[in-house]
Amino acid sequence: MSAQDAAPASTTTPKPAPRGESGKAVAKFVAQRVAGLLATLFVASLVVFGSLYLAPGNPLTFLTHGRSMTPDAITQLKAQYHLDDPLWMQYLRWLGGVLHGDFGTSIIYNQPVGALLETRMQSTLLLVVMAAVMVLVFGLAIGVFAGLKPGFLSRSVMAVATATMAVPTFVAAVILILVFAVNLGWFPVFGAGSPGLDAVYHMVLPALGLALASVAFVARLSQAAIRQELSSDHVQTAISRGLARRFIVRRHVIRNAAMPVLTVAGLTIAGLIAGSVVVEQVFQLGGFGQFLVSSVQQKDFPVVQAICMVYVASFIVLNTVIDLLYSLLDPRVSLGRTAS
């Protein structure tokens, strides 16, 4: 027997990555996502701050509303808002205030912008949360039913969902007001109501109008994901082995279809933040959206900058959180490649 034959055969089975290396991969992945979040917020702050200077005219025109003022008054106004400083210094001063929760002083109300936003935060937050709950509950329920129970009823439901996706948010809001508020009198027409259950009651129609198109989108996506999983090889193998349908649906179909559906549903919910501007204006809810529209009309640029920054930051942070959760719950997406 040769020495080569006597040598033990080497195994090709890969060893699992040590727990320490797996933890480092997760930490590195989270750090990369957080760094991307901070970089995106920095670019967004540049855009929001620079939008004042990209608009026609100059900041002094917004401050004076086009009225003629004495040279002394103009000098005092420039000193108050540091308009004589270089642009980069103005940006750093504004960014430092934003990081400390100071968005400046409103030109119209002559009050701190942060205090004005705090009084309007509840309406917008309640609207977005209620709309998000409707999107998840109704969208997933309709999609799962249509995916698991093909037939005339499911096709009819999805046809209605497809038609609903084409309806703009403001049109859906007006239709809801005409049907359920004016004709039937089930819900109030305008206003956010008093804090508590009355606010929830007043927010039903606005939340439904905001969530309607998103419910239809999530339903269609859920149906497609369910049917794709039902036709996959591992599900067909489980069916051929005689396993119970309820077990197959719960263990293989719903579980595998949930990840992409919940991810897209999360991104759709993040989009509700932007859509709330239109709904608040239609229903006169007095939240961030309505305040943004009125501030743009009155050229109250500190308020406009603050609300835009809050909207952009909320959208970016929510997207990053969804990305982190998706990748951590399903390591095959990116952590698996990093660990390999």
Phi, psi and omega per residue, in radians:
M1 nan 2.285 -3.125
S2 -1.341 2.834 3.130
A3 -1.126 -0.520 -3.130
Q4 -1.197 -0.663 3.120
D5 -1.236 -0.527 -3.102
A6 -1.346 -0.319 -3.103
A7 -1.210 2.442 -3.136
P8 -1.173 2.506 3.129
A9 -1.211 2.362 -3.135
S10 -1.456 2.391 -3.140
T11 -1.405 2.552 3.130
T12 -1.872 0.083 -3.130
T13 -1.256 2.111 -3.124
P14 -1.194 2.475 3.105
K15 -1.433 2.484 3.108
P16 -1.138 2.552 -3.131
A17 -1.142 2.382 3.102
P18 -0.991 2.688 -3.117
R19 -1.085 -0.600 3.136
G20 -1.132 -0.723 3.125
E21 -1.180 -0.654 3.101
S22 -1.115 -0.707 3.098
G23 -1.115 -0.664 3.104
K24 -1.148 -0.658 3.118
A25 -1.115 -0.728 3.118
V26 -1.128 -0.775 -3.141
A27 -1.104 -0.690 3.116
K28 -1.145 -0.715 3.136
F29 -1.122 -0.790 3.129
V30 -1.103 -0.716 3.135
A31 -1.098 -0.682 3.101
Q32 -1.119 -0.738 3.134
R33 -1.163 -0.714 3.128
V34 -1.143 -0.700 3.090
A35 -1.096 -0.715 3.070
G36 -1.111 -0.643 3.086
L37 -1.084 -0.817 -3.128
L38 -1.138 -0.695 3.121
A39 -1.126 -0.714 3.131
T40 -1.161 -0.716 3.096
L41 -1.107 -0.631 3.114
F42 -1.129 -0.785 3.116
V43 -1.125 -0.696 3.126
A44 -1.107 -0.673 3.121
S45 -1.137 -0.642 3.079
L46 -1.096 -0.744 -3.132
V47 -1.162 -0.783 -3.116
V48 -1.126 -0.759 -3.137
F49 -1.220 -0.702 -3.098
G50 -1.301 -0.255 3.141
S51 -1.087 -0.503 3.112
L52 -1.108 -0.658 -3.088
Y53 -1.519 -0.291 3.068
L54 -1.441 -0.349 -3.140
A55 -1.231 2.706 3.107
P56 -1.023 2.487 -3.109
G57 1.570 -2.736 3.119
N58 -2.424 2.904 -3.116
P59 -0.983 -0.561 3.141
L60 -1.140 -0.558 3.091
T61 -1.133 -0.697 3.098
F62 -1.148 -0.674 -3.092
L63 -1.212 -0.660 -3.095
T64 -1.605 -0.150 -3.101
H65 0.979 0.533 3.098
G66 1.391 0.054 -3.135
R67 -1.414 2.606 3.097
S68 -1.381 2.370 -3.122
M69 -2.334 2.772 3.121
T70 -1.224 2.713 3.114
P71 -1.011 -0.643 3.119
D72 -1.132 -0.717 3.127
A73 -1.131 -0.698 3.115
I74 -1.137 -0.684 3.109
T75 -1.106 -0.770 3.113
Q76 -1.106 -0.682 3.141
L77 -1.147 -0.733 3.098
K78 -1.122 -0.675 3.122
A79 -1.186 -0.652 -3.131
Q80 -1.123 -0.726 -3.109
Y81 -1.766 0.176 3.054
H82 0.977 0.716 -3.107
L83 -1.319 -0.302 3.103
D84 -1.432 -0.218 3.132
D85 -1.291 2.745 3.049
P86 -1.042 2.706 -3.059
L87 -1.075 -0.683 -3.119
W88 -1.157 -0.589 3.114
M89 -1.234 -0.664 3.075
Q90 -1.097 -0.710 3.131
Y91 -1.133 -0.785 -3.138
L92 -1.100 -0.667 3.111
R93 -1.148 -0.743 3.120
W94 -1.156 -0.755 -3.139
L95 -1.123 -0.702 3.088
G96 -1.074 -0.684 3.085
G97 -1.154 -0.700 3.133
V98 -1.098 -0.721 3.136
L99 -1.119 -0.428 3.092
H100 -1.736 0.187 3.120
G101 1.390 0.259 -3.136
D102 -1.871 1.885 -3.127
F103 -1.707 0.177 3.134
G104 1.674 -2.886 -3.082
T105 -2.046 2.365 3.123
S106 -1.177 2.384 3.125
I107 -1.260 -0.676 -3.073
I108 -1.371 -0.830 -3.041
Y109 -1.612 -0.229 -3.116
N110 0.939 0.702 3.107
Q111 -2.293 2.774 3.078
P112 -1.030 2.353 -3.108
V113 -1.104 -0.636 3.140
G114 -1.041 -0.700 3.119
A115 -1.179 -0.650 3.113
L116 -1.164 -0.668 3.126
L117 -1.249 -0.599 -3.110
E118 -1.090 -0.644 -3.137
T119 -1.260 -0.294 -3.095
R120 -1.912 0.025 -3.061
M121 -1.241 -0.625 -3.022
Q122 -1.080 -0.750 -3.099
S123 -1.109 -0.815 -3.122
T124 -1.150 -0.741 -3.131
L125 -1.117 -0.769 3.126
L126 -1.126 -0.689 3.131
L127 -1.081 -0.848 -3.089
V128 -1.177 -0.701 -3.131
V129 -1.142 -0.801 3.133
M130 -1.124 -0.699 3.094
A131 -1.130 -0.671 3.124
A132 -1.133 -0.705 3.096
V133 -1.098 -0.741 3.106
M134 -1.093 -0.709 3.138
V135 -1.082 -0.809 -3.099
L136 -1.215 -0.816 -3.056
V137 -1.202 -0.983 -3.063
F138 -1.286 -0.699 -3.121
G139 -1.108 -0.839 -3.142
L140 -1.191 -0.678 -3.130
A141 -1.113 -0.802 3.139
I142 -1.152 -0.748 -3.120
G143 -1.143 -0.734 3.134
V144 -1.158 -0.740 3.117
F145 -1.076 -0.812 -3.120
A146 -1.169 -0.533 -3.141
G147 -1.352 -0.628 -3.088
L148 -1.560 -0.399 -3.076
K149 -2.125 1.208 3.137
P150 -1.127 2.508 -3.125
G151 2.814 -2.957 -3.095
F152 -1.119 -0.732 -3.099
L153 -1.129 -0.783 -3.128
S154 -1.168 -0.667 3.094
R155 -1.132 -0.658 3.116
S156 -1.162 -0.737 3.138
V157 -1.101 -0.761 -3.125
M158 -1.238 -0.508 3.053
A159 -1.147 -0.719 3.073
V160 -1.128 -0.698 3.122
A161 -1.111 -0.701 3.112
T162 -1.109 -0.734 3.111
A163 -1.162 -0.616 -3.130
T164 -1.162 -0.588 -3.140
M165 -1.086 -0.451 -3.102
A166 -1.478 -0.092 -3.103
V167 -1.515 2.128 3.096
P168 -1.084 2.728 -3.070
T169 -1.092 -0.745 -3.098
F170 -1.206 -0.559 3.079
V171 -1.183 -0.759 3.095
A172 -1.071 -0.677 3.129
A173 -1.123 -0.753 3.134
V174 -1.136 -0.725 3.127
I175 -1.107 -0.744 3.113
L176 -1.079 -0.693 3.113
I177 -1.115 -0.795 -3.108
L178 -1.123 -0.708 -3.044
V179 -1.404 -0.970 -2.957
F180 -1.607 -0.358 -3.131
A181 -1.785 -0.838 -3.073
V182 -1.430 -0.927 -3.061
N183 -1.337 -0.892 -3.089
L184 -1.517 -0.491 3.130
G185 1.221 0.451 -3.115
W186 -1.377 -0.544 -3.064
F187 -2.284 2.738 3.081
P188 -1.202 2.730 -3.084
V189 -1.440 -0.899 -3.046
F190 -2.271 2.879 3.028
G191 1.668 2.751 -3.126
A192 -1.710 -0.148 3.113
G193 1.341 3.131 3.118
S194 -1.439 2.727 3.127
P195 -1.040 2.470 -3.139
G196 1.957 -2.589 -3.108
L197 -1.129 -0.519 3.108
D198 -1.113 -0.648 3.091
A199 -1.152 -0.684 3.091
V200 -1.114 -0.724 3.130
Y201 -1.100 -0.736 3.122
H202 -1.205 -0.381 -3.030
M203 -1.645 -0.008 -3.083
V204 -1.116 -0.922 -3.133
L205 -1.127 -0.810 3.091
P206 -1.029 -0.739 3.138
A207 -1.146 -0.671 3.115
L208 -1.156 -0.739 3.096
G209 -1.107 -0.624 3.123
L210 -1.267 -0.598 -3.014
A211 -1.604 -0.183 -2.942
L212 -1.018 -0.935 -3.112
A213 -1.144 -0.629 3.137
S214 -1.206 -0.627 3.061
V215 -1.032 -0.787 3.132
A216 -1.107 -0.701 -3.134
F217 -1.152 -0.803 3.136
V218 -1.138 -0.622 3.112
A219 -1.110 -0.788 3.127
R220 -1.132 -0.720 3.129
L221 -1.138 -0.718 3.125
S222 -1.115 -0.735 3.115
Q223 -1.065 -0.782 -3.138
A224 -1.116 -0.721 -3.136
A225 -1.169 -0.698 3.135
I226 -1.119 -0.800 -3.107
R227 -1.211 -0.558 3.073
Q228 -1.147 -0.712 3.118
E229 -1.205 -0.635 3.134
L230 -1.103 -0.545 -3.126
S231 -1.605 0.030 -3.116
S232 -1.273 2.814 -3.051
D233 -1.141 -0.748 -3.060
H234 -1.190 -0.565 3.091
V235 -1.249 -0.730 3.099
Q236 -1.104 -0.625 3.079
T237 -1.138 -0.738 3.116
A238 -1.115 -0.642 3.113
I239 -1.171 -0.730 -3.133
S240 -1.159 -0.424 3.106
R241 -1.420 -0.071 3.069
G242 1.489 0.307 3.118
L243 -1.218 2.656 -3.113
A244 -1.102 2.431 -3.105
R245 -1.084 -0.675 -3.138
R246 -1.077 -0.714 3.120
F247 -1.159 -0.723 -3.132
I248 -1.118 -0.765 -3.133
V249 -1.120 -0.787 -3.078
R250 -1.258 -0.722 -3.002
R251 -1.493 -0.637 -3.008
H252 -1.930 -0.783 -3.014
V253 -1.365 -1.064 -3.083
I254 -1.074 -0.727 -3.069
R255 -1.119 -0.768 -3.118
N256 -1.348 -0.546 -3.131
A257 -1.381 -0.288 -3.033
A258 -1.222 -0.615 -3.021
M259 -1.098 -1.006 3.140
P260 -1.132 -0.595 -3.122
V261 -1.148 -0.827 -3.131
L262 -1.149 -0.574 3.111
T263 -1.136 -0.878 3.128
V264 -1.155 -0.622 3.074
A265 -1.090 -0.675 3.092
G266 -1.123 -0.722 3.084
L267 -1.153 -0.609 3.086
T268 -1.147 -0.706 3.106
I269 -1.111 -0.657 3.070
A270 -1.070 -0.595 3.092
G271 -1.195 -0.312 3.094
L272 -1.124 -0.421 -3.137
I273 -1.072 -0.754 3.122
A274 -1.256 -0.687 -3.131
G275 -1.171 -0.369 -3.122
S276 -1.129 -0.385 3.141
V277 -1.067 -0.811 -3.115
V278 -1.174 -0.790 -3.082
V279 -1.126 -0.725 3.128
E280 -1.113 -0.622 3.121
Q281 -1.200 -0.684 -3.125
V282 -1.195 -0.774 -3.072
F283 -1.609 -0.004 3.106
Q284 0.929 0.988 -3.057
L285 -1.498 -0.253 3.118
G286 1.269 0.444 3.128
G287 -1.680 -2.770 -3.117
F288 -1.086 -0.720 -3.067
G289 -1.104 -0.850 3.123
Q290 -1.141 -0.668 3.113
F291 -1.143 -0.610 3.105
L292 -1.140 -0.784 -3.126
V293 -1.091 -0.809 -3.138
S294 -1.155 -0.612 3.132
S295 -1.218 -0.612 3.073
V296 -1.141 -0.737 3.137
Q297 -1.142 -0.605 -3.126
Q298 -1.588 -0.011 3.137
K299 1.023 0.699 3.067
D300 -1.550 1.385 -2.920
F301 -1.165 -0.529 3.057
P302 -1.076 -0.658 3.098
V303 -1.199 -0.735 3.129
V304 -1.085 -0.779 3.112
Q305 -1.084 -0.732 -3.107
A306 -1.142 -0.821 -3.109
I307 -1.156 -0.729 3.099
C308 -1.067 -0.710 3.135
M309 -1.163 -0.683 3.109
V310 -1.132 -0.769 3.121
Y311 -1.089 -0.842 -3.105
V312 -1.121 -0.772 -3.140
A313 -1.100 -0.727 3.129
S314 -1.094 -0.762 -3.136
F315 -1.124 -0.790 -3.103
I316 -1.174 -0.767 -3.132
V317 -1.109 -0.759 -3.137
L318 -1.122 -0.721 3.093
N319 -1.086 -0.710 3.132
T320 -1.160 -0.713 3.107
V321 -1.094 -0.738 3.107
I322 -1.104 -0.726 3.112
D323 -1.080 -0.761 3.124
L324 -1.114 -0.812 -3.118
L325 -1.100 -0.739 -3.129
Y326 -1.114 -0.781 -3.100
S327 -1.249 -0.568 3.128
L328 -1.353 -0.595 3.110
L329 -1.307 -0.530 3.115
D330 -2.182 1.479 -3.048
P331 -1.059 -0.261 -3.128
R332 -1.143 -0.357 -3.062
V333 -1.154 -0.931 -3.100
S334 -2.465 -0.599 -3.123
L335 -1.163 -0.566 3.132
G336 -1.124 -0.710 3.123
R337 -1.183 -0.615 3.133
T338 -1.193 -0.769 -3.109
A339 -1.207 -0.504 -3.116
S340 -1.195 nan nan
